Amino acid sequence: MSMRRGILWFILGLALILYALPVYVMVTNGFKDASSVSLATMWQLPGRASLGGFTEAWAMLSPNLRNSLVMVIPAALLSSIIGALNGYVFSKWRFRGSEVLFALLLFGFFIPYQAILLPLVRFLQWINVYGTLPGLVLTHVVYGISVTTLIFRNFYVNIPGSLVEAATVDGAGMIETFWRVMLPLSLPAFAVTLIFQFTNIWNDFLFGITVVPNPQAQPVTIALNNLSGSFSVDWNVVMAGAVIAALPTALVYIGLGKFFVRGLVSGAVKA
Amino acid sequence: MVNPHWLVRNKGLLILLPSLLLTAIFVYGFIGTSFFFSLTNWRTLAVDLSLREPLWQTYTDMLAMPRFQADLRNTLVFTVLFIGLAIGIGLGLAILLDRQIAGRGFFRSAFLFPYALSFIVTGVVWRWIFNPETGINLFFDILGINQVLEAAGMDPLSPGWTTDPEVVLSVNQVLAHVWPSGMTFQIEWGIPIALIPVAIAATWQLSGFVMAMYLGGLGSISRQVRDAARIDGAGEFRMYRSVIIPMLTPITISTAIILLHVSLKIFDLVFAMSGVGPGFATDVPAIFVFEMMFKAARYNLGATASVVMLVASCLVIVPYLMHTFRSRET
């Protein structure tokens, strides 16, 4: 039995090394200095850790990191709040046709966004937010509503309807019941949607590159891609930049992984 | 007199109204507009919304383009490689972790970690790992494989990975045989070598997700089922193959559909890792749409490709959603 356990550990360890390789490349080469980073020594550890790559990458990416933060916080918050209200109605105040409306709303989660890109850009130009962070926030909120609604609906379905009924008997209205009864119970669902939306929006590339053409105003994923495509930037800087761009979602994952997995399963329409 | 049902319906609707309106415009309205653009003459910076004659000309033009044919082939090949690898590896990891073992939680978190990263971050790194000058190819020297090959008088291994324009296992001969009128194929229908690294990178990123889905399913299979299988004399391997994996079929289907949806619209990873590739060997419809709309100003062509992407996604997603909703009602 211990023999089998040994084999199991060996396979898992091997898989772990393979899974860690890209992260290893990113981190070790990020810590090399410009003179010692070379293609031929990609797999070697840095002779001595240097922060040069990080300093330079930070100087180049910090405006875009700021853009990403300014975009992701309101977008994640707003889409979660709207999702909570929608999920409340779809689970506790169903009416004839509400399931159909829910399905129609949910459809937006599954479309390839290429199919709305051109009209979206024209529309944002028309309402004068094209190329701006508010335009990007609007985009992420609108296309985030379907998944946040789904997560909250699935969460509220499991909350006993008697709680809502008791509140209405006490004379509380629909909104008041939401405020007094549902919202205090919703913290786990908010954690799930906020993390889910934070990760998705932070990691977005398509909307960032199409809605915001101006490099100064672009989120960090687009700036990182530009950095990587530029021949004048040293390789250690690109790798350090990749670490910097990955860090926020990586930290959220490490710190709040439990909610992350839950969001993932909800996002997978495990209704 | 107040009818409570009327009130409920309207208050509920009132809360939903902003979302419904936004969805009506941003999802359905925009899809309709994209479809309309695909039928127009708008193929330069100057907006021209007159309808094309014949109406579907842009669709037939696009299907005859070697580049778009390559995109269709690449999507097909990538989807098969990626889903096969991701499901196989994800299921394997889930089974390995489906037992009491020290460090189980750590392994699970480590394998799922790539899923939290952006495709751009990982694409930027994978691009260098599969660069023929460095990355994986260095291991052929480090591990001494090339030295052995050279000593044996053979060429050292140095695959071109994403820079390799070759398409292997071409089925053009077969296609010409079974479908003689289909000679309009202007590309090699086979496996572009350059796509394999992209499929590996995508597998790395999403196999942990597959594992998490399967671990969820494995957790719900009761001890009794396992004990019963053991009492029947099934070994570990037999138990998984004949009892547990068949029980996981619903999860396999959901997971495959989600992965299929990822592969049909894959963009960032390819964009950062290899771009369109040599001879469009790693081009995909999403990059085609992006370049036609935002680089080449061929708006009707970009819209046409995006409609094809949408239809392909709907063929997968709509039956799945309808099934999910129906099974929930019963």
Interface residues (C-beta under 8 A of the other chain):
Chain A: R5 L8 W9 I11 L12 A15 L16 Y19 A20 L21 P22 V23 V25 M26 L39 A40 M42 W43 I82 L85 N86 Y88 V89 F90 W93 R94 F95 R96 S98 E99 L101 A103 L104 L105 L106 F107 G108 F110 I111 P112 Y113 Q114 A115 I116 L117 L118 P119 L120 F123 V142 Y143 I145 S146 T149 G173 M174 I175 T199 W202 N203 D204 F205 L206 I209 T210 T221 I222 L224 N225 S228 W235 V238 M239 A242 A245 A246 T249 A250 V252 Y253 I254 G257 F260 V261 L264 V265 A268 V269 K270 A271
Chain B: H5 V8 R9 K11 G12 L13 I15 L16 P18 S19 L20 L22 T23 I25 F26 V27 Y28 G29 F30 I31 T33 S34 F37 L93 L96 L97 I101 G103 F107 S109 A110 F111 L112 F113 P114 Y115 A116 L117 S118 F119 I120 V121 T122 V124 V125 W126 R127 W128 I129 N131 E133 T134 G135 L138 F139 I142 W204 G208 F209 A212 M213 G216 S254 T255 I258 H261 L264 K265 F267 D268 F271 A272 P285 A286 V289 F290 M293 F294 Y299 G302 A303 A305 S306 V307 M309 L310 S313 I317 L321 T324 F325 R328
